[in-house]
Amino acid sequence: MAAAKQSPPLNGRPVWAEISLSALKANFRAIRDFVNPPEEKRKTPRKVLAIVKGNAYGHGMGPVAKALEQAGASWFGVTCVAEGKVLRDAGVRGNILVLTSFWPGEEAELLRHNLIPVVILCEQLVLLDHAVTRQRGRKRRAPFPFHLKIDTGMNRLGITPGDMDCFARQLAKCPRLRLDGVMTHFASSGSFSDSVAGRQTQQQEEVFQAALDRLRALGVSPGIVHAANSGAITARPETWGDMVRPGALLYGYHPGYDPAERRAEFEARLPLQPVMSLRTRIVSIREIPAGAGVGYDSGFVAARPSRVAVLAAGYADGVHRSLGNRGKVLVRGQFAPIVGIVSMDVTMADVTDVAGAAVGDVVTFYGTDKEQVHPANRVARSIGTVTSDLLCAVGSRVPRIYKK
């Protein structure tokens, strides 16, 4: 079999992440259509907030957000003010929600870059109100928008449901602010087992609805109500609210549903395409006898005469170290096992059974290789981690190649 025709050779070290912008856009549109079924006949279509934090799960914030904006996205989720600024510098014009809030002193930057903060503490309202006053003076302008996060049981970020009265009183003292949305975050939306986790999402939703009812009773309109993350988008339509927040789904992957027997059911509801393919090339092939060790500490010992390929990517590039002697790669359309301990800069694979494997061949750690698909979520499960752990680990020295 001839070597697969992939990306052209790069100048320099041959390791790259190939990003399919067409797959990304297709995933976004599939999600948007899925959460807006025609039979609902909503007057206002449900919004999709694209989560692009963490360098867009390793895919590259600027190019990904710009491509999503072209596909119709108007809301983006980032972790912090600095990430929001990256998007503005890239030319993104849509609404940018700073999901994990802001640190005291960052208020002016929020306003300067037109970022929408998530408030997680009542005392942040005063900080925002003062910042708006300092920047705008006493001129009458539209109030500055923010979203409120309610902690409904994850015990991480957000005000507690018992703080609704305090929040409403404080908001009434801040005329230069406008509550634009209320959110919560589900801890176990992909779990349907008979367990604490399996019952948690319904409990969180009930707490969230009670908090929203209390806000309305206090005369506070919640604005855009949103709670559904990737797992809830696919499996819990009752949580969709006015806006959903896909993360891993955008990049082609469903979360790990529990019990595992239901994965096929949920994944079939919303077919997706992997967006990233992490690739490298074979830079050397060693012919070794039976009994020879490979890599640090002879982490692999050949049971037969073998051909071991040296790949130009290691854990500093995003190849998870625990894939040593457990993972596999695609070479010439065939799977070859990773052998030995993954090094910082190189990985070894046993290509004995890959006919014609040669120096220069393209190797895919995960993603697509013509008709073959080696999904990152399957790789992640094989080593006991989550898909985003692999995607976000792709190092900054790995160039991203964007394919339209």
N, C-alpha and C positions, 0 to 999 in steps of 0.2 A: 504493500500500500504506500502510495506517495505521501510525503510529508504534507500536512494540512496547510493550505494557503491562509494565513492569518494576517495580522498587522505587519506592515513593512518593518524591516530592521530599524532599531533605534540607534541614534548616535550615542554611544556610551553603553553602560551596563544594560543588558537585555532583560529588564523586568518592568512590567507596566500593568496598569489597571485599565481595561477597556470598558468604557461606559456607553451603553446603548441609550441614547436620548429618545429614540423612537419607542423602546420598551418602557422607559420612564413615563413618557406621555400617555402611552396606551394604558399603563397601570392607573395613572391618575384619572383618566376618563372612565375607566372601568369602575373605579371606586365611586366616582361622582354619579354615574348612572345607577349603580347598585343601591346607593342610599337615597335615590330619588325615583322610586318605582312609580310608573305612570298611574297605577291604581290609587295612589295616595291623593293625587290631585291637589298638591300643596300650592297655595297662591305664591309663596316665595320658596324657590328651590333651597334645599338644605345645602349649607356651605361645607366646603372641605378645606380644613386647615392643614397644609402640607408641612409635616415636621422635617425641618432641614438642619436641626441642631447637630452638633458633633461632626461638623464638616459634611453635612448631609449624609450621615452614616458612612463616612469615608469616601463618598462619591464626589465631593467638591461642592461647597455651598453655592458659590456664585453661578457657575454654569448650570447646576441642577435647578436652582431657583429661577433663573432666567428661562430655562426650557419649560419649567412648570407654568410660569407666567404666560408663555406663548400658548400653552395647552389650555389656559383658562383659569389657572389658580389665582386667587386674589388675597389669600391669607397664608401666612407662613409662621411657623413656630421655631423660635430659637431659644437657647438656654440663657443667654446673658446679653447685656448691652453691647459688648464687643462683637458678638456674632451678628447682632442686628446691624451694626455699623458696616460689617463686611458686606452684607446684602445691599445696603444703601450705596456703598462704594461701587458695587457691581452693577448698579443701575436698576435694582428691583424697586418698583413703585408701589406694590401692594401693601396691605396691612401686615405689620410684623409684630407678633405677640411675644413678649419676653417671658417665657414660661416659668422660670425659677426666680422671677422677681428681680429686684435691684438692691444694690448695697448703698447705704446712706452716702451721699456725695455724688451719686450718678444721675440724679434727677435732671440736671441741666442737659446731660448727654441724651437722655430719653427724649426730651423736648426738641433738642437740636436736630436729631435724626428722625423725628416723628415716629418713635417706637411706642407701642402700647404695652405698658407694664401690667403684670399680674400682681395684685396686692395680696400678700399672705399674712399681714399683720395690720391691725386697725391703726396703729400709730404711723404707718406709712402714708396715710391720707394727708396728714398735716405736712409731711415733707414734700409731697407732690404739690399740694395747694400752695405752699410757700414758693416752690420753684416756679410755678406758673405765674405767680404774682411778680416775682423778680424779673422774669423774662418778658412778660407782657405789660407789666405795670398795671394800671387800673383801667386800661382800655377794655371795652366790652367786645369780647370775642367768643366763639363757640367754646364751651367747656372742654377741657382736656380729657380724653377717654382712657379708661382703664378697665381691666377685668378683675373680678374677685375670685379667689380660689377658696373652696370650702373643703376642709379635711373631713371626710365622711367615714374614716376608719382605717386609712392606710398609715396614719400616724407619722406623717412625714412633713408636708408643707400645707399651709392653709389655715384660715381661722376656723374655730370649732363651731358647730351648729348653735351652741349656746351663746355665741357672740353676735348673733344677728341684731339684737336690740342695740348693743354697743356700737356696732358698725353703722346702723342707720342713724343714730344720734351724731356720730362723728362725721358722716357724709353730709348731713344737713348743715354742718358748720364749714363745709368746703364748697362754696358755690362755683368755684372755677374748675371743678371736676365733674365728670359724668360717668356713671356706671354703664359700661357698654356691653358687659357680658359676665356671666357667672359660670364657673367650671368646677369640676372635681376630677379626680383621677382614680381609676379602678386598679386595685392591687392584683386581682385574680380573674380577669375577665375571660380568660381562656380555659378556666377550670370548671368542669361540670361533674366532678366526683362527689361522692358522699363524704364530705370533709369540711373542715373550717373554711378552707379556700374555696371549695365548691359552692358554699352558701354565701360567701362574702359579697359578691357583686350585687345580688338582690338586696342584701341588707344595706349596702352602701347607697344603692339607688333610692331605697325608702328614706334613708336619712337625708339624702340630697333633696328629694321632693319636699320633705317636711321643712327643710331650711328655706327652700324657695317660697313655699307657702307663707312662712313667717315673714320673709322680706316683703312679699306682696301685701300682707296684712298691715305692715308698717308703712305702706305707701311707696315702697321702693320697687321700681320696675327692674327685673334682672337683665333685660336686654337679651343678648344671644346666650342661650343655654347650651353648654356642651360638656360631654363627659366621655364619649365613646373613643377608646383607643383602638389599635389594630384588632385585637381579639374581639372586642365588643362590636366593631363594625361588621365583622363577618357573622358572628354567632348570636348577637343580642340586639336585634333591631329595635326593641323597646327602649333602648338607651340612646338612640341616635340624636334626639333633641333637635336643635336648630343648626348644629355644626358638628362634624366629626373630625378626629385628629389622627389620620393614618401616619404611622412611622415606617416600620419594616414593610408594610404592605406596598408602599410606594416603590420600594426597591426590589419587589418581586417575591416577598416571603411572608407567609403566614406565621403567627407565633406557634409555640408548641402546645396544642390543645391537650387537655387531660379530661377523660382517659384518651390514650393514644388511638383507640379504635375509632374515635370520631374525627380524626384528622382528615381522612379522605372525604367525609361528608362536608365538612366546613370548607375545605380547600376547593371542592368542586363547585361550591356556590359562587366563588369569585376567583376565576382563573387569572393567574398573573404570570409575568415574564421576568426572569432574572435580569437585572440591569447591569451588574458588574461581573466581569470575568477577569480574574487575576491570573496573569500569564508571565511566563519566563521562557528561557531557551536552555537547551542542553549545551553546556560549555566544555564538557569533557566526558569521556566514557572510559571506565577502567575495567579491564578483564581480570577477574580475581578467581583464585582457586577455592575449592571447598575448604572450609575451616578458617578462611581469612576474615578478619574483623573490618568493620566499616565505621568511620567517624569516631567522635570522642568516646573514650572508654569502651571501644569496640562494641558499641550499642547494638550492632547487628553482626551476626556471624553467619557467613554463607553456608548453607547446607549442601550446595552444589556449585560447580563452576558457574560464575555469574557475570553478567554485564551490568555494571553500576554506573548510572548517569549522574553527573554532578549538575545541579540546577542552580542558576544564578539568582537565587532568592532565598532568604532565611527569615528568622523571626523578627529582625529589624524592619523587614518589608511587609510583615503581616502574615507570615506563615506560622501558624500557631505551633509553639514548641511541642505541645503534647501530641501532635500528629506523627511524631517519630515512631516508626514501627506500627502505626495504627491507621494512618491515612493512605490516600492513593491519589494519583494524578492522571490526567488524560494525556496520552502521547500517541499521535497518529491514530486517533479514534479508539484507542484501547486504554484500559486502566492498567497502571503500573503501581505497585506498592511503594510507599515511602519507607526507606530503611535507615536505620541508625538514628542518632540524635540530631534533630534539626539545629543547625548552627545559626549564628547571627546573620551570615551573609550567603550561605549556600544550604541546599537540601539535597539529599541523595535519593534516587529511585532505582529500583531493580527493573531494568528493561530487557531482561533475558528473553522474555516471551513476546516482546514487541518487535516483530520482524522488521529489519531495516532501520531501526532507531539509530540516529546519527547526530553528531554535533551540529547545532544550529536548529534542530527541531523545536517547534513551539510546544510548550507544556502548559496545561491549564490546571491550576490548583482547585478552582471552582468557577462555575459559570457555564457558558455554552461553548461547544466546539462542533460547529456544523450541526449535524442531527443529534449529537450527544449532548446531554445536559448533566452536569455534576453540581447539583444545587448546594448552595452554602448552608442552608438549614440542615441538610442531611449530614454535611461535614461537621457542623456544630454539634448535632446530637451525638455523633459518634465519639466525641471527646467530652461530652457532658457540659457543654456551654450553650449559649444562645447565638442566634445568627448575627445580631448586631455586634457581638464581641469580635467576630471575625471581620466583618465589614469595616468597623471603626478602627481596627488594628492596622489597616493598610497604611504604611509609613509615609511620611511627607517626602521622602526621597524617591518614592514610586510615582512616576509621571502618570497622570490621567489622560487617556486618549478618548475624546468624545466623538462618537459616531452618530450621525443623524439618520 
